[in-house]
Amino acid sequence: MGICHSCLCCFAPRIILGEWRPSRKKEILFLCLSSVVLIVFSALRATNVGIDYYQFYVPFFENVRSGGWSFLVSDANPYLTEFGFSLLTFLISLVTGNVFVYMAVIATIMIGLTAWVLYRDCSKPWIGMFIFVAFNFFGNTLSYIRQSLGIAIFLFAIHYIKEKRIVPYMLLVLLAATFHNSLLLMLPVYFLAQIAINRISLGVYGGMTILVLVFSWQIFNLVTQFVYQYYATDQNLYFMQGRDFMTGFIPVLAMVLMIAFQKLLLKKNPRNVVLVNIAMYAGIFFIFTWKHFLFQRIGNIFFTAAILYVPELLTALQATGTEEEKQRRFLAGKGSWRNYGYVYGIIAMIILGLIYYFWFIQQNRINLLPFYTVFDEIQVSALRVQATTTTFLNTLVQTFG
């Protein structure tokens, strides 16, 4: 848990770096330092950190390493339909047979691409990176590896929705889907995310939300007749259980705030309608998660975009004009909340982020604790070898006297 705490503690000096005389050079420095720290944490974790790591990805890497291309294109490949991930694993296996190097390369891709998105598209990169850690998107990369790779590509593609460039967006989403099939659901988002948020659209989304909540089991039974039969088995029906209130609180709160302040956001940049819509989709799917946590896997795709839309919201709250103009408006009793809205927003974000972070860590739903490192695993392996050798020798002594 100490390592996980360090991820947040290291942000204290970097907040100062990001707010005191900000510049693009400082943003690059901050993003590089943050990325290196997160990549090292990810690379040094033991295989029992992250519920999917040892259970799925270690044996898959070993099978690819031993079976080569013939395994990759065979029915034995569990990720045959997610060939981007399979191909990436195969290419890494040509260079190394070490699973820790494999995970280090994947971490570098996920975190490096996220840092690139923050530099290119985020109005306050330090806030985006703070959210990436505090809202536990980084924690998800330690377990939900395929989907996290796909989400990183989707985040990169959001830029092209705002630019209204359909071809690169669609190609990137199709690429993301080769890492996790759930990203195919992002194809219609190009069109949906450009719909204006007004009473009519809110009414439609609200009505659809109510219908899904009321008829969720009927919808589930219908869908699983044709696809995703895996979730309809007795073993996996637990996905249809509901999550607690805290799971959806932050995504839903972010949705409410983005809609409430959409006029400021659109005044800052009319293309922010895309981010408002994505925040709304995240909130809606986490409302569904309160009834069935199966929806959380989809909600996480949208919610990870909080690294873009929360900083955009906070900067929209920032008062414009010179310091003299801000002071004059404050003394005149005009726009005083705008003078300090950004500061209050930052404070609230840090407090809520820390609460959400420590709550998530304490829940330990994806087995991030206890946080063992590769050095712990090597030591445990050595002790196992020693114990096995001792047992074997004792057996020989007892057998042959």
N, C-alpha and C positions, 0 to 999 in steps of 0.2 A: 504493500500500500504506500510505502514511502516513495517509491519511484513514481507512482501515479500522482502523488501530491506534488512532486517536484515539477511535473509537467505544467502545473498551474503557478507554482511559486516562481518559476523562471520568467513569468510574464511581468512581474513588478517593474524591473528596470526597463523592459521593452515598451511598456505603456508610456513611460517617460520619453523613450526614444521616438515613439510614434506621435506624441502630442507636442513635444517641445521642438519648435522650429521644424515642422515636418518637411520632408523633401523626398523625391523619388529614390535618391541614393540611400536614404535611411530606411525606406520601405524595403528596398532590395536587401539591405543588410539584415533587417529584422526578419524577413521571410526566409533568408538563407540560414540564419542562426536557429530559428524556430524549427525549420524543416529538418536540419541536421539532428537536433535534439530528439525530435519525434521519430525519425528514422532509426536512430541508435536504440531508443527504447523498444521500438518494434522488432528490430533485428536481434536484440539480446534477450528477448523473452524466451522462456522455455516452451516446449511443445504442449504443455498442459495449460498454458495461458490462452484463453479463447476456446470456446466450447467446440468449435469446428476444426481447430488446428490439428490436433493429434488424431481426431476421429476420422476426418475426411482427407485433409490435404497432405499429411505425411504419407499415408499409404498411396495416395494418388501420385505424388511425386516419385515415390519409389517404383511404382508400376510403370510410369512413363520412362523413368531412367532405365529400367531393366527391359521393358517391352519395346521401347522405341516407337518408330512410326507405325508399325503394324498394330501395336496396342492402341495408338492414338485414333486410328480410323476403324477400329473394330467395335462391335457391339459391347465389348467388355468395358469400354470407356464410358464411365457414368456421365461425363460432360461432353458427349459427342455432339449434342445440339448446341453447346456453348463452346464452339471451336476456337474462338479467340483466346479463351483461357487455356484450353488444351494446348494450342500452338505455342502460347507464351511459356507454359510449363515445359514443353518439349525443347524449345530453344534454350532455356536456362539449363535444362538437364544435359545438353550437349557440352556445356562448359563446366558444370560442377555436379557432384553427387551429394553435396552437403545441403540438407534441408534448411539450415539456418542462412546460408548464402541465398538460397531460393527465396526465402521470405524477406531477406534484406533487399533483394532486387525488386520484389513486388511492392514492398513498403516505399521504396524510392520512387517508383512509378506513381503510386497513389498519392503520396504526400507531395511529391514534386509537381504533379499536375494540379493539385489543389492550390499550391503556392502560386503557380503560374496564373490560375484563375483569379486568385486574390489580387495579384499585382495588376492584372489587366482590367478586371471588371469591378473590383471592390473599392468603394469610396474611402474606406478606412481599413487597410489590410490588417492592422494589429487587432482591430475588433473582430474581423472575420476569423483570424487565427485563434483568438481567445474563444470564440464561439465554437470553432471546430473541436477544441479540446473540452470546453466546459459543458457543451451540449452532448458530449460523448460520441460525436461522429468519429473522432480518432479511436475511441474505444471500440467502435463497431469494426474498424479496419483490422483490429486484432483477431476478429473471429469471422465476421461476414465478408470474407476476402473477395469472392467473386462479385458479389453485389456492390461492394465498396469500389472495386475497379470500375464497374459499370457506372456507378454514381459519379465518380470523378470525371468520366468522359461526358456524362450528361451535364454536369456543372459547366464544363468547358463549352458545351453546345448552347447553353442558355443565351450566350452573347448573340448567337445567330437568330434567335427568336426576336430579340430586341432590334436587331438590324434588318429583320424581315428577309432573311436569306434562307430560303427553304431547303435548297440543295445541300449545303454543308451541314445544316441541322439534321436533316433526315439521314444523311450518311453517317454522321457521328452517333446518332441514336441506334442505328442498325449495327454499328461497330460495338457500341456499349452492350447491345443485346447478345453479342457473341461471348460476352463474359457472364451475363446473367439474363435469362429470358424475360424477367420481369420488366426490363427496360423497354421492351416493345410497347408497353403501355404509355410510354412517353411520346410516341409518334403523333397522336392527335393533339398533344399539348401545344404544338406549334400553332394550331388554329384557335384552340380554346383560350390560351393565355393572352390573346390579343383582344378578347371580348371586354368591352367597357363594364366596369363594376357600377351598377345602378340598381334601382329598386326592382326592376324586372329581372335582371340576371341574379340578384341576390334571392329573389323570390323563387326562381327556378331551382337554384342550387339548394336552397333551404327545403323546398318540397321534395327534391330528389333524396336529400339526406334523410328526411323523415321516412320516406318510402323504403329506403335501403334498411334502415333500422328496424322498421316494422316487419318487413318481409325478408330479412337476412337469411333465415334458414331455408326458405323456399328458393331463394336465389342460389344459395350454396348447393342445394340438392340438384338444381337444374344444371349448373355449371359443371359439377363433378360427374355428371353423366357422360360428358364429352371430353373434358380435360381435367387435369389435376386430380385424378382419382386417388392419388397418394394421400391427399388430405382427408378423404372420406373414410379411411380405414380406422378401426378402433384405436390403433396405436397413435394416430395423429389427430384425432378429434379434439385433443387438448388445445389445438390452435384456435378452436372456436370458443374457448373461454375468454372472459373479459379481463382487461387490465384495470388496475386501480386508477383513481382520479389523478394522481401525480404524474402518471405516464403521459397523459395528454394535456396536462395543465399548461406547460410552456408553449407547445405548438398552437394550442387554441388561443392562448393569450396573445401570441404573436400575430395570429390571424386577425383577431379583433382590433389590435392596434394598427395593423397595416390598413385595414378597411376604414377605421376611424380617421386616420391621418392621410388618406389617399389623395386628398386635394393638395396637401403640401408636397406629397411625393410626385404627383403629376405636374405640379407647378415647377418643381425642381428638374424633372425630366419626364415628358409625356410617355416615354418608353417604359417607365416604371410600372405601367399597367401590367406588364408581364410578371414582375416580381410580386405585385399585389395578388394577382391570380394564383401564382404558385404558392404563396403563403396561405391563401384560402384553401387550396387543395390539400395542403399539409394539415391544416386545422380540421378539415372535414374528415380526412382519413383517420386522424387521431380521435375524433369523436366516434367513428366506427370502432376504433380500437377499444374504447371503453366497453363495447359489447362483445367484440371478437378480436383477439389480438392478432389474428391472421392478417388484418388490414395494416398492421404496423409495418410490415415489410414493404408495402407500397407507400405508406405515409413517410417512411424514412427517406425515400427517394426525393420527395418534395421538401421535406423538412430540412435536409442537409443544405438546401439552398438558402437557409437562414444565414449562412456565412456571407451571403450577398444582400439579402433583403433587410436584415436587422441593422447592419451598418448604414444602409441607404436610408432607413427610417430615422436613425439617430442624426445623421447629417442633415436630413430634411428639417429636423427640429432646431438645428443650429441657426441662430439669428444671422441675417446678412447685414452688410454695411460696415462702416468703420467703427472703431471703438468709441469715438466721440458720438456717432449717431446712435449706437446702442445705449450709451449712457444717457443721452438726451431723451431717448424714448422711455428709458426706465424711470428717469426723474419726472417725466410727464405722465407717468402711470400708464403708458401705452406699450403693449407687447412685452411686458415684463417676463411672462412665462417663456417667451421665445428667447429672451436674453440668456436664460439659464436652462432652457429645455434640454439642450444637448448634455450639459453637465449632470442634470438630474437623471437623464436617460442613461448616461454612462454608469452612474452609481447604481441605479436600479438593475441594469444589465449585469453588472459584476456581482451584485448580491444574489440575484435570482440564478445567475449562471453557477455560482459556487454552491448554492443550495441544491440545484438540479444535479450538478456533478457529483456531490457527495452522496446524495440520495441514490443516484444510479449505481455508484460504486458499492454502496452498502447493500443494494438489492442483489448484486452479483449474478445477474441473470445469464450472462454469457461467460461466466467463469474466468473473470480477470484477476480474481484474488483467490489465494495468496499469489502475489506476483513473484514468480521464480524466474531466474535468469538462466541462460545457457550454461553458466558456470555451476549453478546449483544442479542442473541436469547432468552435467559431466560427472560431478561428485557423486550423485545418486547412482549413476550408471556404474561408476567404479566400485561403489560399495556393493552393488548387486553382483558384479562379476566376482568380487572378493567373497561374498557370501556363497555364491554358486560353487566357486572353486573349493571353498572350505567344506561345504556339504559333500561334494564329490570325493574329496580326499578322505573325509571321515567314513563315507560309505565303503571306499576301498579298504580302509583299515579294518572296519568291522567285518567285511566280507572275507579278506584274506589273512586277517589276524596278524 
